[in-house]
């Protein structure tokens, strides 16, 4: 899984858990943003509990299976697309 795919996966999971993923900061790299999302996702999972986390992950996997990873994470915020473009240069 690439870093961008990992970001999309966490983005989709955070949304399935009913929260809004934080947006990347202007000076962040894609790797730094992935770490920040991982921290946010971990905090949400601790608060949600094991049963809710497993249920959300199962739902997210089904959505990814139907739509693909990019489709499951859409709509992608403009800042994330800018970050991806900047990373690819």
N, C-alpha and C positions, 0 to 999 in steps of 0.2 A: 504494500500500500504506500503510495507516495504521500508526501506531507500534505499536499492539497487534498487528496482523497481523505486523509485523516481529518482535515479541517471540515470537509463536507460532511463526513460521518458524524462528527461531534455536533456540528451545526444542526443537522437533522434530529439527532437525539435530544438536544437541548430543547428544540421546538416541540418534539413529541412530549417531553416532560412538562410542557406548558410555560416555558420561560423564553425570553428573547435573548439570543446569543449576543454577547457584547461585540461591538464593532472593532475592527483593527485601528490602532492608533496610527497617525501619519508616519511616525518614525519606525514602526515595527516591521520586522522581516516576517516572512511567512512562517518560519520556524518559531519565532517568538510568539506569534499569534496562535499557533497550534498549541503551544504550552499554556498560554492564557486561557484558551478554550477548554483545554484539559482540566485546568484548575477549576474553572467555572462548572464544568460538567461534574467533576468529583464532588464539589460542594453541594450541588443540586441533588446528586445521588445520595449523599449522606442524609440530607434532610428528607428525601422522598421515601427512604426505606428500601429494603431488599425486594419486597414483592412488587412495589411500584416500578422500581428500576428494571426488573426482569420483564415485567409487562410492557414497559415502554420500549425496551430493546427488541422484544419480539415484534411489536408493532412497527418499529423502525425498519427491521429486517424485511418485513412484508412489503412496506412501502418502497424500500430500495429494490426489492425483487420486481415490483411492478413498474416503477418509474426509472430505475437506475439511480446511481448515487447523486448525480448532478440534479436530476429532476426532483429527487426527494428533498434536496436542500434549497430548491428555488422557492421564492425569488431570492436571488443572491444580491446582497447589498452592493451598491456602487463601490464602496471603499474596499470590499473584498476583491472585486474584479480589478480595481486599480492595483492592489497589493499583488495579485497574481501576475498582472502585466509587468509590474516593476521587477518581480522576482525572475521572470523569464528573460529579462535583458542581460 
